[in-house]
Every structure is written in C-alpha cells, then in structure tokens.
Amino acid sequence: EVAANGSVDAFYAHSAPMLLVSKTAKVLGYKNCRVRTDAHCFVAHPSVNGNANRPTVTTIIRFHRSADLNELRNALYCLYAMRDCLVIPLIAAQDLNEEQMMALLRLVGEFAWPKGQEPQIYAYQSEGGIGDLRSKMLNESLKKVGTRFAAFLDFDDLLMPHAYRWLIDRLERTGKAVSFGRVYATSYDSSRQLILERKCAYEYGYTYGDFVKHNHAPLHSFMLDMERLDLSHVVYFEDQRYMEDYLLTLQIFTKDNGDWDSLSENLYLGDYIHSTDRGHTLALSDVQQRQDLLSNPEYILCDQRIREFRIKAQVGP
C-alpha cells in the first residue's frame, strides 16, 4: 500500500519494477522508502529486423482539450516500445487551444520517431468548442490510414510491447481482416497515477454471435488489415456520443472476416483503464447514475441505432 506521500514499506519495495538505492542505504540500511507511482515503465525489446522489414501500424488516438497530457504520454510510450513493428500514432485532437496544441507538439517531439514514421496530428473543432466529436474523429481518422495495418488506442489506455506482433502474426497466418486479443479490466487511481488491480473481466465472448450480442471487443483489443476491408459502406452519426466504436465495428466485423479463433487463446495485450476517482462515459458504478443514463434521450437514440445495426449484422448483406 502506497501512502499519499509516496511512502511504502521496504519489504514491498523489493518487488517494485525499479528500486534506486543510495550508497548510504547500503551501509545504514533502509529507513524510509518512497515510490514514484507516476513513473511508468515500458520495456523496449530489440528488433531482429531493420525498419524497412518491419510491418507498420497506424494507431488512432483521440484526444480532447480536457484530457490529461501525461496519460497521452504513457499511451505514446507504450506504442513507441512496441516489439517488431513500427507504429505511427494518428492523433485526432478536439478543441485544443493554441497553448494546448503547442504542448501536444512538444510531447510528440520528445520521441526519436523513425524518419517517415512521425505522428500525424489532425485538429478538429466543434461548434462553439462545446461539442463531442468522438464519432467523427473515430471514423474520419480511419479513412486517413495509409498503412496496411490499423489499430486504436484511447489516450488513457495502455498496451503491452508484444501486442501488435501477436495480432499481426494472427492476421498473416489466417488471412483474416481482424484479429483479437484480450485486455485487463484495470482499476486506476488517476490522482496518484497508480494501477490498483487487474481483472480478467472480458473473457465472455469467443464468436461472431457473441460479439453481436455482447460487444466483447474493446477498441484497443483488435487489429485491422486494411487491405482486406471495404469501408465504403460504413456510416456514422456525428451525434453518436455513446457506443460509437461498437457502431463502427458492427459494420466492419463479419463472421467470415474475423479471426474469431484468436479469442480462444485468451492472450492479454493491455489495460482497459477504469479510473476509480473520476467518471467515464459508460463505466458507471453508481446505480443511480446508470439509471439516469439509461433514461437519457441522447443515450436512448444511440442505443436504438445500435439495435438496428445489430439486426443488420445478424441478417447479413
């Protein structure tokens, strides 16, 4: 247990990912240990192939003006450390003012991106700066992808360094358009930037039918082979504030183009972050909050669209 000032019992410090010990501590012993809970560690493995021989993935990240730049930094670092592939972050930034945009540019400048693989940043402006463009940014960003492989990552979620290599291997081996992994349901204290607990909460779906009924594919748990997808029929609604990712995947996943067998591997790729000290769009733990959401006209409209596209997915083209 980490105290508010970072103090931790010396016994637990021995199992920490990194521990710096001073010369005096070696002689006098441990009197007081503290940890930096905001110091995330991403393991970077050397690649056996040069840049020209590694597959390239474009990863779409949506970022809005009230979002935390430090959490985006962690998301970029986990992509930067991805094994045996090159990753181009495509950042869709909504309603950032000039100062925030400059801070974003400084952040991406912290990394030594390979030439030609630098992050792409696209600015979106809502009417009056008060709109919600998550659906537009998701769909329009996918149209901008110029690489064979594409993936998604919310700015406050994380992936492990083996994730993309495994998903790409599945796509190349099966010839499918979509491959899947699992992500942990991870409890997170955002004020201390501390991961509290990981749970295997998303192992309830293994088939296309399960996906249509239960939406068992979080946005960063799958990868797309753009050469095997036709996006010309995909539609979206700019006011789809809820379940906009599910509305998209209902239109691009099919029984035949998905590597549904990959779900049986139950291979974990990353963290689906649920902050314990702040709200999320749909991850509501309070019963009254959930009830209020279900009776919200905006949510009801979004849910109705999902129901309609579920019927289309079950019937097929």
PyMOL commands that set and color helices and strands:
alter all, ss='L'
color gray80, all
select helices_A, chain A and resi 10-13+23-28+51-53+69-80+98-108+127-129+134-143+163-174+208-214+219-221+226-228+244-252+260-265+287-294+297-315
alter helices_A, ss='H'
color red, helices_A
select strands_A, chain A and resi 7-8+33-34+56-64+86-94+120-124+149-152+158-159+178-180+182-189+194-199+222-225+258-259+268-275
alter strands_A, ss='S'
color yellow, strands_A
deselect
rebuild
show_as cartoon
